[in-house]
């Protein structure tokens, strides 16, 4: 599989947060495959993938994972329109990793 894989997030969360200060740059990419790996969870975990609009200096929802309630693995795919930078917002108590493979 050509392209490159980068880490959007890895760690433990308790409550709300985001990765806006450390986005993945994807300016010349046309496709993104997201790999979610949850290794611990307490309650619900919501994850929103966001793209950055440099004209307004705002982050916008690009995609969401279904609410997670158990340890699991999931993946998602976006073709075209991923923008120049990707980040996530999350809400929940969990330990997880979210990687993106860009092509």
ROLO-782714 format. One record per atom (N, C-alpha, C): residue number from 1; residue in one letter; x, y, z. Coordinates in Angstrom, 3 decimals, padded with zeros to 6 digits. Example, Ala and Ser with C-alpha at 12.3 -4.5 7.8 and 13.67 -1.06 7.14 Angstrom:
BEGIN
<n: 1&res: A&xx: 013.190&yy: -005.690&zz: 007.800> .
<n: 1&res: A&xx: 012.300&yy: -004.500&zz: 007.800> .
<n: 1&res: A&xx: 013.200&yy: -003.300&zz: 007.800> .
<n: 2&res: S&xx: 012.850&yy: -002.250&zz: 007.080> .
<n: 2&res: S&xx: 013.670&yy: -001.060&zz: 007.140> .
<n: 2&res: S&xx: 012.900&yy: 000.030&zz: 007.870> .
//
This chain:
BEGIN
<n: 1&res: X&xx: 000.857&yy: -001.168&zz: 000.000> .
<n: 1&res: X&xx: 000.000&yy: 000.000&zz: 000.000> .
<n: 1&res: X&xx: 000.906&yy: 001.236&zz: 000.000> .
<n: 2&res: X&xx: 000.850&yy: 002.031&zz: -001.067> .
<n: 2&res: X&xx: 001.643&yy: 003.247&zz: -001.134> .
<n: 2&res: X&xx: 001.022&yy: 004.324&zz: -000.267> .
<n: 3&res: X&xx: 001.804&yy: 005.334&zz: 000.055> .
<n: 3&res: X&xx: 001.335&yy: 006.415&zz: 000.901> .
<n: 3&res: X&xx: 002.128&yy: 006.422&zz: 002.198> .
<n: 4&res: X&xx: 001.573&yy: 007.088&zz: 003.194> .
<n: 4&res: X&xx: 002.241&yy: 007.115&zz: 004.491> .
<n: 4&res: X&xx: 001.210&yy: 007.074&zz: 005.602> .
<n: 5&res: X&xx: 001.602&yy: 006.484&zz: 006.704> .
<n: 5&res: X&xx: 000.718&yy: 006.363&zz: 007.857> .
<n: 5&res: X&xx: 001.248&yy: 007.272&zz: 008.965> .
<n: 6&res: X&xx: 000.330&yy: 008.040&zz: 009.551> .
<n: 6&res: X&xx: 000.683&yy: 008.954&zz: 010.629> .
<n: 6&res: X&xx: -000.265&yy: 008.759&zz: 011.800> .
<n: 7&res: X&xx: 000.187&yy: 009.122&zz: 012.959> .
<n: 7&res: X&xx: -000.607&yy: 008.975&zz: 014.176> .
<n: 7&res: X&xx: -001.380&yy: 010.267&zz: 014.444> .
<n: 8&res: X&xx: -002.708&yy: 010.142&zz: 014.556> .
<n: 8&res: X&xx: -003.557&yy: 011.272&zz: 014.943> .
<n: 8&res: X&xx: -003.634&yy: 011.409&zz: 016.459> .
<n: 9&res: X&xx: -003.649&yy: 010.264&zz: 017.160> .
<n: 9&res: X&xx: -003.730&yy: 010.299&zz: 018.616> .
<n: 9&res: X&xx: -003.293&yy: 008.957&zz: 019.181> .
<n: 10&res: X&xx: -002.654&yy: 009.009&zz: 020.342> .
<n: 10&res: X&xx: -002.350&yy: 007.801&zz: 021.097> .
<n: 10&res: X&xx: -002.255&yy: 008.191&zz: 022.559> .
<n: 11&res: X&xx: -003.088&yy: 007.579&zz: 023.384> .
<n: 11&res: X&xx: -003.031&yy: 007.880&zz: 024.799> .
<n: 11&res: X&xx: -004.343&yy: 007.610&zz: 025.505> .
<n: 12&res: X&xx: -004.440&yy: 008.149&zz: 026.710> .
<n: 12&res: X&xx: -005.628&yy: 007.987&zz: 027.543> .
<n: 12&res: X&xx: -006.366&yy: 009.313&zz: 027.638> .
<n: 13&res: X&xx: -007.685&yy: 009.233&zz: 027.677> .
<n: 13&res: X&xx: -008.520&yy: 010.428&zz: 027.768> .
<n: 13&res: X&xx: -009.458&yy: 010.324&zz: 028.955> .
<n: 14&res: X&xx: -009.793&yy: 011.459&zz: 029.516> .
<n: 14&res: X&xx: -010.842&yy: 011.549&zz: 030.535> .
<n: 14&res: X&xx: -011.583&yy: 012.844&zz: 030.248> .
<n: 15&res: X&xx: -012.657&yy: 012.745&zz: 029.504> .
<n: 15&res: X&xx: -013.430&yy: 013.932&zz: 029.139> .
<n: 15&res: X&xx: -013.178&yy: 014.353&zz: 027.712> .
<n: 16&res: X&xx: -013.323&yy: 015.659&zz: 027.463> .
<n: 16&res: X&xx: -013.222&yy: 016.220&zz: 026.118> .
<n: 16&res: X&xx: -011.800&yy: 016.677&zz: 025.815> .
<n: 17&res: X&xx: -011.432&yy: 016.608&zz: 024.546> .
<n: 17&res: X&xx: -010.139&yy: 017.102&zz: 024.109> .
<n: 17&res: X&xx: -010.039&yy: 017.097&zz: 022.604> .
<n: 18&res: X&xx: -008.917&yy: 017.572&zz: 022.097> .
<n: 18&res: X&xx: -008.695&yy: 017.590&zz: 020.657> .
<n: 18&res: X&xx: -007.208&yy: 017.559&zz: 020.363> .
<n: 19&res: X&xx: -006.885&yy: 017.398&zz: 019.081> .
<n: 19&res: X&xx: -005.491&yy: 017.391&zz: 018.635> .
<n: 19&res: X&xx: -005.219&yy: 018.566&zz: 017.690> .
<n: 20&res: X&xx: -005.946&yy: 019.659&zz: 017.851> .
<n: 20&res: X&xx: -005.792&yy: 020.827&zz: 016.974> .
<n: 20&res: X&xx: -004.379&yy: 021.396&zz: 017.007> .
<n: 21&res: X&xx: -003.691&yy: 021.299&zz: 018.139> .
<n: 21&res: X&xx: -002.336&yy: 021.843&zz: 018.253> .
<n: 21&res: X&xx: -001.280&yy: 020.955&zz: 017.605> .
<n: 22&res: X&xx: -001.642&yy: 019.741&zz: 017.230> .
<n: 22&res: X&xx: -000.698&yy: 018.814&zz: 016.612> .
<n: 22&res: X&xx: -001.392&yy: 018.043&zz: 015.485> .
<n: 23&res: X&xx: -001.846&yy: 018.746&zz: 014.433> .
<n: 23&res: X&xx: -002.591&yy: 018.089&zz: 013.359> .
<n: 23&res: X&xx: -001.673&yy: 017.286&zz: 012.437> .
<n: 24&res: X&xx: -002.282&yy: 016.419&zz: 011.666> .
<n: 24&res: X&xx: -001.583&yy: 015.690&zz: 010.611> .
<n: 24&res: X&xx: -001.720&yy: 016.513&zz: 009.333> .
<n: 25&res: X&xx: -000.604&yy: 016.785&zz: 008.704> .
<n: 25&res: X&xx: -000.620&yy: 017.538&zz: 007.447> .
<n: 25&res: X&xx: -000.842&yy: 016.564&zz: 006.301> .
<n: 26&res: X&xx: -001.810&yy: 016.882&zz: 005.439> .
<n: 26&res: X&xx: -002.182&yy: 015.959&zz: 004.364> .
<n: 26&res: X&xx: -002.495&yy: 016.708&zz: 003.070> .
<n: 27&res: X&xx: -001.806&yy: 017.781&zz: 002.806> .
<n: 27&res: X&xx: -002.109&yy: 018.694&zz: 001.704> .
<n: 27&res: X&xx: -002.217&yy: 018.010&zz: 000.348> .
<n: 28&res: X&xx: -001.342&yy: 017.092&zz: 000.017> .
<n: 28&res: X&xx: -001.344&yy: 016.492&zz: -001.314> .
<n: 28&res: X&xx: -001.989&yy: 015.108&zz: -001.350> .
<n: 29&res: X&xx: -002.699&yy: 014.749&zz: -000.310> .
<n: 29&res: X&xx: -003.351&yy: 013.440&zz: -000.239> .
<n: 29&res: X&xx: -004.783&yy: 013.527&zz: -000.747> .
<n: 30&res: X&xx: -005.228&yy: 012.456&zz: -001.364> .
<n: 30&res: X&xx: -006.598&yy: 012.391&zz: -001.878> .
<n: 30&res: X&xx: -007.461&yy: 011.396&zz: -001.120> .
<n: 31&res: X&xx: -006.834&yy: 010.465&zz: -000.414> .
<n: 31&res: X&xx: -007.567&yy: 009.432&zz: 000.309> .
<n: 31&res: X&xx: -007.012&yy: 009.285&zz: 001.721> .
<n: 32&res: X&xx: -007.874&yy: 008.891&zz: 002.628> .
<n: 32&res: X&xx: -007.459&yy: 008.649&zz: 004.006> .
<n: 32&res: X&xx: -008.186&yy: 007.420&zz: 004.540> .
<n: 33&res: X&xx: -007.413&yy: 006.517&zz: 005.117> .
<n: 33&res: X&xx: -007.976&yy: 005.363&zz: 005.811> .
<n: 33&res: X&xx: -007.629&yy: 005.539&zz: 007.286> .
<n: 34&res: X&xx: -008.633&yy: 005.488&zz: 008.147> .
<n: 34&res: X&xx: -008.458&yy: 005.704&zz: 009.576> .
<n: 34&res: X&xx: -008.535&yy: 004.371&zz: 010.308> .
<n: 35&res: X&xx: -007.580&yy: 004.141&zz: 011.216> .
<n: 35&res: X&xx: -007.514&yy: 002.906&zz: 011.993> .
<n: 35&res: X&xx: -007.638&yy: 003.245&zz: 013.475> .
<n: 36&res: X&xx: -008.726&yy: 002.801&zz: 014.090> .
<n: 36&res: X&xx: -008.991&yy: 003.053&zz: 015.502> .
<n: 36&res: X&xx: -008.784&yy: 001.769&zz: 016.288> .
<n: 37&res: X&xx: -008.015&yy: 001.855&zz: 017.370> .
<n: 37&res: X&xx: -007.748&yy: 000.704&zz: 018.232> .
<n: 37&res: X&xx: -007.977&yy: 001.131&zz: 019.683> .
<n: 38&res: X&xx: -009.080&yy: 000.690&zz: 020.276> .
<n: 38&res: X&xx: -009.418&yy: 001.020&zz: 021.664> .
<n: 38&res: X&xx: -008.981&yy: -000.143&zz: 022.545> .
<n: 39&res: X&xx: -008.109&yy: 000.149&zz: 023.525> .
<n: 39&res: X&xx: -007.592&yy: -000.911&zz: 024.405> .
<n: 39&res: X&xx: -008.187&yy: -000.865&zz: 025.806> .
<n: 40&res: X&xx: -008.829&yy: 000.239&zz: 026.172> .
<n: 40&res: X&xx: -009.528&yy: 000.351&zz: 027.459> .
<n: 40&res: X&xx: -010.602&yy: 001.418&zz: 027.308> .
<n: 41&res: X&xx: -011.736&yy: 001.197&zz: 027.969> .
<n: 41&res: X&xx: -012.833&yy: 002.173&zz: 027.858> .
<n: 41&res: X&xx: -013.732&yy: 002.067&zz: 029.085> .
<n: 42&res: X&xx: -014.244&yy: 003.219&zz: 029.517> .
<n: 42&res: X&xx: -015.199&yy: 003.278&zz: 030.628> .
<n: 42&res: X&xx: -016.336&yy: 004.191&zz: 030.181> .
<n: 43&res: X&xx: -017.461&yy: 003.604&zz: 029.824> .
<n: 43&res: X&xx: -018.583&yy: 004.406&zz: 029.329> .
<n: 43&res: X&xx: -018.533&yy: 004.554&zz: 027.826> .
<n: 44&res: X&xx: -018.908&yy: 005.746&zz: 027.346> .
<n: 44&res: X&xx: -018.973&yy: 006.027&zz: 025.909> .
<n: 44&res: X&xx: -017.741&yy: 006.795&zz: 025.458> .
<n: 45&res: X&xx: -017.354&yy: 006.584&zz: 024.197> .
<n: 45&res: X&xx: -016.292&yy: 007.348&zz: 023.565> .
<n: 45&res: X&xx: -016.793&yy: 007.833&zz: 022.214> .
<n: 46&res: X&xx: -016.758&yy: 009.136&zz: 022.022> .
<n: 46&res: X&xx: -017.135&yy: 009.744&zz: 020.746> .
<n: 46&res: X&xx: -015.889&yy: 010.358&zz: 020.117> .
<n: 47&res: X&xx: -015.688&yy: 010.100&zz: 018.828> .
<n: 47&res: X&xx: -014.538&yy: 010.628&zz: 018.098> .
<n: 47&res: X&xx: -015.018&yy: 011.258&zz: 016.810> .
<n: 48&res: X&xx: -014.607&yy: 012.511&zz: 016.608> .
<n: 48&res: X&xx: -014.939&yy: 013.253&zz: 015.389> .
<n: 48&res: X&xx: -013.644&yy: 013.602&zz: 014.674> .
<n: 49&res: X&xx: -013.544&yy: 013.262&zz: 013.396> .
<n: 49&res: X&xx: -012.401&yy: 013.631&zz: 012.575> .
<n: 49&res: X&xx: -012.713&yy: 014.978&zz: 011.950> .
<n: 50&res: X&xx: -011.739&yy: 015.890&zz: 012.021> .
<n: 50&res: X&xx: -011.971&yy: 017.257&zz: 011.560> .
<n: 50&res: X&xx: -010.929&yy: 017.691&zz: 010.536> .
<n: 51&res: X&xx: -011.335&yy: 018.600&zz: 009.659> .
<n: 51&res: X&xx: -010.444&yy: 019.208&zz: 008.677> .
<n: 51&res: X&xx: -010.384&yy: 020.709&zz: 008.948> .
<n: 52&res: X&xx: -009.277&yy: 021.309&zz: 008.575> .
<n: 52&res: X&xx: -009.014&yy: 022.714&zz: 008.895> .
<n: 52&res: X&xx: -009.295&yy: 023.616&zz: 007.695> .
<n: 53&res: X&xx: -009.975&yy: 024.735&zz: 007.946> .
<n: 53&res: X&xx: -010.210&yy: 025.752&zz: 006.923> .
<n: 53&res: X&xx: -009.289&yy: 026.931&zz: 007.216> .
<n: 54&res: X&xx: -008.232&yy: 027.126&zz: 006.409> .
<n: 54&res: X&xx: -007.283&yy: 028.207&zz: 006.691> .
<n: 54&res: X&xx: -007.867&yy: 029.606&zz: 006.475> .
<n: 55&res: X&xx: -008.913&yy: 029.729&zz: 005.680> .
<n: 55&res: X&xx: -009.517&yy: 031.051&zz: 005.446> .
<n: 55&res: X&xx: -010.258&yy: 031.567&zz: 006.667> .
<n: 56&res: X&xx: -010.891&yy: 030.669&zz: 007.400> .
<n: 56&res: X&xx: -011.647&yy: 031.090&zz: 008.591> .
<n: 56&res: X&xx: -010.927&yy: 030.750&zz: 009.893> .
<n: 57&res: X&xx: -009.819&yy: 029.994&zz: 009.790> .
<n: 57&res: X&xx: -009.070&yy: 029.543&zz: 010.957> .
<n: 57&res: X&xx: -009.950&yy: 028.708&zz: 011.891> .
<n: 58&res: X&xx: -010.800&yy: 027.855&zz: 011.293> .
<n: 58&res: X&xx: -011.717&yy: 027.010&zz: 012.061> .
<n: 58&res: X&xx: -011.568&yy: 025.555&zz: 011.643> .
<n: 59&res: X&xx: -011.898&yy: 024.660&zz: 012.577> .
<n: 59&res: X&xx: -011.949&yy: 023.227&zz: 012.321> .
<n: 59&res: X&xx: -013.389&yy: 022.830&zz: 012.032> .
<n: 60&res: X&xx: -013.579&yy: 021.902&zz: 011.067> .
<n: 60&res: X&xx: -014.915&yy: 021.478&zz: 010.648> .
<n: 60&res: X&xx: -015.013&yy: 019.954&zz: 010.653> .
<n: 61&res: X&xx: -016.198&yy: 019.456&zz: 010.995> .
<n: 61&res: X&xx: -016.431&yy: 018.012&zz: 011.030> .
<n: 61&res: X&xx: -016.284&yy: 017.427&zz: 009.630> .
<n: 62&res: X&xx: -015.475&yy: 016.388&zz: 009.530> .
<n: 62&res: X&xx: -015.283&yy: 015.677&zz: 008.274> .
<n: 62&res: X&xx: -015.961&yy: 014.311&zz: 008.331> .
<n: 63&res: X&xx: -015.842&yy: 013.638&zz: 009.478> .
<n: 63&res: X&xx: -016.434&yy: 012.314&zz: 009.653> .
<n: 63&res: X&xx: -016.495&yy: 011.995&zz: 011.144> .
<n: 64&res: X&xx: -017.299&yy: 011.012&zz: 011.505> .
<n: 64&res: X&xx: -017.375&yy: 010.564&zz: 012.897> .
<n: 64&res: X&xx: -017.375&yy: 009.037&zz: 012.937> .
<n: 65&res: X&xx: -016.806&yy: 008.509&zz: 013.987> .
<n: 65&res: X&xx: -016.961&yy: 007.088&zz: 014.283> .
<n: 65&res: X&xx: -018.246&yy: 006.938&zz: 015.092> .
<n: 66&res: X&xx: -018.928&yy: 005.810&zz: 014.929> .
<n: 66&res: X&xx: -020.066&yy: 005.522&zz: 015.797> .
<n: 66&res: X&xx: -019.579&yy: 005.528&zz: 017.245> .
<n: 67&res: X&xx: -020.448&yy: 005.911&zz: 018.171> .
<n: 67&res: X&xx: -020.098&yy: 005.910&zz: 019.586> .
<n: 67&res: X&xx: -019.618&yy: 004.524&zz: 019.983> .
<n: 68&res: X&xx: -018.469&yy: 004.485&zz: 020.659> .
<n: 68&res: X&xx: -017.882&yy: 003.215&zz: 021.093> .
<n: 68&res: X&xx: -018.145&yy: 003.021&zz: 022.583> .
<n: 69&res: X&xx: -018.442&yy: 001.776&zz: 022.969> .
<n: 69&res: X&xx: -018.719&yy: 001.456&zz: 024.367> .
<n: 69&res: X&xx: -017.897&yy: 000.268&zz: 024.862> .
<n: 70&res: X&xx: -017.135&yy: -000.367&zz: 023.960> .
<n: 70&res: X&xx: -016.347&yy: -001.536&zz: 024.325> .
<n: 70&res: X&xx: -014.967&yy: -001.475&zz: 023.669> .
<n: 71&res: X&xx: -014.054&yy: -002.276&zz: 024.174> .
<n: 71&res: X&xx: -012.747&yy: -002.428&zz: 023.542> .
<n: 71&res: X&xx: -012.983&yy: -002.987&zz: 022.139> .
<n: 72&res: X&xx: -012.383&yy: -002.346&zz: 021.139> .
<n: 72&res: X&xx: -012.636&yy: -002.782&zz: 019.768> .
<n: 72&res: X&xx: -011.610&yy: -002.169&zz: 018.817> .
<n: 73&res: X&xx: -011.707&yy: -002.589&zz: 017.577> .
<n: 73&res: X&xx: -010.963&yy: -001.991&zz: 016.476> .
<n: 73&res: X&xx: -011.974&yy: -001.609&zz: 015.416> .
<n: 74&res: X&xx: -011.707&yy: -000.501&zz: 014.725> .
<n: 74&res: X&xx: -012.613&yy: -000.032&zz: 013.677> .
<n: 74&res: X&xx: -011.777&yy: 000.716&zz: 012.648> .
<n: 75&res: X&xx: -012.337&yy: 000.893&zz: 011.480> .
<n: 75&res: X&xx: -011.661&yy: 001.677&zz: 010.455> .
<n: 75&res: X&xx: -012.685&yy: 002.456&zz: 009.657> .
<n: 76&res: X&xx: -012.215&yy: 003.513&zz: 009.020> .
<n: 76&res: X&xx: -013.060&yy: 004.343&zz: 008.168> .
<n: 76&res: X&xx: -012.265&yy: 004.820&zz: 006.975> .
<n: 77&res: X&xx: -012.959&yy: 005.257&zz: 005.932> .
<n: 77&res: X&xx: -012.321&yy: 005.645&zz: 004.687> .
<n: 77&res: X&xx: -012.953&yy: 006.925&zz: 004.161> .
<n: 78&res: X&xx: -012.108&yy: 007.849&zz: 003.709> .
<n: 78&res: X&xx: -012.591&yy: 009.079&zz: 003.070> .
<n: 78&res: X&xx: -011.833&yy: 009.242&zz: 001.760> .
<n: 79&res: X&xx: -012.572&yy: 009.528&zz: 000.705> .
<n: 79&res: X&xx: -011.962&yy: 009.756&zz: -000.598> .
<n: 79&res: X&xx: -012.298&yy: 011.171&zz: -001.038> .
<n: 80&res: X&xx: -011.276&yy: 011.948&zz: -001.321> .
<n: 80&res: X&xx: -011.367&yy: 013.332&zz: -001.778> .
<n: 80&res: X&xx: -011.926&yy: 014.258&zz: -000.685> .
<n: 81&res: X&xx: -011.494&yy: 015.484&zz: -000.725> .
<n: 81&res: X&xx: -012.005&yy: 016.496&zz: 000.183> .
<n: 81&res: X&xx: -011.514&yy: 016.394&zz: 001.605> .
<n: 82&res: X&xx: -010.307&yy: 015.845&zz: 001.822> .
<n: 82&res: X&xx: -009.837&yy: 015.719&zz: 003.197> .
<n: 82&res: X&xx: -009.141&yy: 016.982&zz: 003.694> .
<n: 83&res: X&xx: -008.818&yy: 017.902&zz: 002.803> .
<n: 83&res: X&xx: -008.234&yy: 019.171&zz: 003.214> .
<n: 83&res: X&xx: -006.731&yy: 019.107&zz: 003.408> .
<n: 84&res: X&xx: -006.179&yy: 020.146&zz: 004.052> .
<n: 84&res: X&xx: -004.734&yy: 020.263&zz: 004.247> .
<n: 84&res: X&xx: -004.257&yy: 019.721&zz: 005.586> .
<n: 85&res: X&xx: -005.130&yy: 019.726&zz: 006.594> .
<n: 85&res: X&xx: -004.761&yy: 019.239&zz: 007.931> .
<n: 85&res: X&xx: -005.922&yy: 018.439&zz: 008.504> .
<n: 86&res: X&xx: -005.582&yy: 017.416&zz: 009.282> .
<n: 86&res: X&xx: -006.577&yy: 016.609&zz: 009.982> .
<n: 86&res: X&xx: -006.278&yy: 016.608&zz: 011.473> .
<n: 87&res: X&xx: -007.335&yy: 016.622&zz: 012.253> .
<n: 87&res: X&xx: -007.229&yy: 016.516&zz: 013.712> .
<n: 87&res: X&xx: -008.485&yy: 015.790&zz: 014.197> .
<n: 88&res: X&xx: -008.542&yy: 015.528&zz: 015.498> .
<n: 88&res: X&xx: -009.742&yy: 014.911&zz: 016.052> .
<n: 88&res: X&xx: -010.201&yy: 015.672&zz: 017.288> .
<n: 89&res: X&xx: -011.484&yy: 015.521&zz: 017.577> .
<n: 89&res: X&xx: -012.053&yy: 015.886&zz: 018.874> .
<n: 89&res: X&xx: -012.590&yy: 014.597&zz: 019.467> .
<n: 90&res: X&xx: -012.437&yy: 014.437&zz: 020.782> .
<n: 90&res: X&xx: -012.917&yy: 013.229&zz: 021.442> .
<n: 90&res: X&xx: -013.612&yy: 013.606&zz: 022.738> .
<n: 91&res: X&xx: -014.479&yy: 012.712&zz: 023.178> .
<n: 91&res: X&xx: -015.185&yy: 012.891&zz: 024.438> .
<n: 91&res: X&xx: -015.407&yy: 011.512&zz: 025.039> .
<n: 92&res: X&xx: -014.789&yy: 011.272&zz: 026.190> .
<n: 92&res: X&xx: -014.960&yy: 009.993&zz: 026.857> .
<n: 92&res: X&xx: -013.731&yy: 009.611&zz: 027.648> .
<n: 93&res: X&xx: -013.853&yy: 008.504&zz: 028.362> .
<n: 93&res: X&xx: -012.747&yy: 007.975&zz: 029.147> .
<n: 93&res: X&xx: -012.303&yy: 006.674&zz: 028.500> .
<n: 94&res: X&xx: -011.113&yy: 006.720&zz: 027.905> .
<n: 94&res: X&xx: -010.632&yy: 005.549&zz: 027.172> .
<n: 94&res: X&xx: -009.134&yy: 005.670&zz: 026.927> .
<n: 95&res: X&xx: -008.557&yy: 004.554&zz: 026.532> .
<n: 95&res: X&xx: -007.188&yy: 004.520&zz: 026.018> .
<n: 95&res: X&xx: -007.300&yy: 004.023&zz: 024.582> .
<n: 96&res: X&xx: -006.816&yy: 004.826&zz: 023.644> .
<n: 96&res: X&xx: -006.950&yy: 004.428&zz: 022.247> .
<n: 96&res: X&xx: -005.852&yy: 005.032&zz: 021.384> .
<n: 97&res: X&xx: -005.707&yy: 004.451&zz: 020.205> .
<n: 97&res: X&xx: -004.810&yy: 004.943&zz: 019.177> .
<n: 97&res: X&xx: -005.630&yy: 005.149&zz: 017.916> .
<n: 98&res: X&xx: -005.375&yy: 006.260&zz: 017.231> .
<n: 98&res: X&xx: -006.036&yy: 006.520&zz: 015.956> .
<n: 98&res: X&xx: -004.967&yy: 006.924&zz: 014.951> .
<n: 99&res: X&xx: -004.782&yy: 006.086&zz: 013.929> .
<n: 99&res: X&xx: -003.803&yy: 006.340&zz: 012.879> .
<n: 99&res: X&xx: -004.540&yy: 006.642&zz: 011.583> .
<n: 100&res: X&xx: -003.859&yy: 007.357&zz: 010.684> .
<n: 100&res: X&xx: -004.428&yy: 007.634&zz: 009.366> .
<n: 100&res: X&xx: -003.388&yy: 007.273&zz: 008.314> .
<n: 101&res: X&xx: -003.822&yy: 006.537&zz: 007.313> .
<n: 101&res: X&xx: -002.973&yy: 006.214&zz: 006.171> .
<n: 101&res: X&xx: -003.417&yy: 007.112&zz: 005.025> .
<n: 102&res: X&xx: -002.504&yy: 007.937&zz: 004.541> .
<n: 102&res: X&xx: -002.795&yy: 008.912&zz: 003.492> .
<n: 102&res: X&xx: -002.240&yy: 008.439&zz: 002.163> .
<n: 103&res: X&xx: -003.021&yy: 008.626&zz: 001.101> .
<n: 103&res: X&xx: -002.573&yy: 008.289&zz: -000.254> .
<n: 103&res: X&xx: -002.895&yy: 009.447&zz: -001.177> .
//
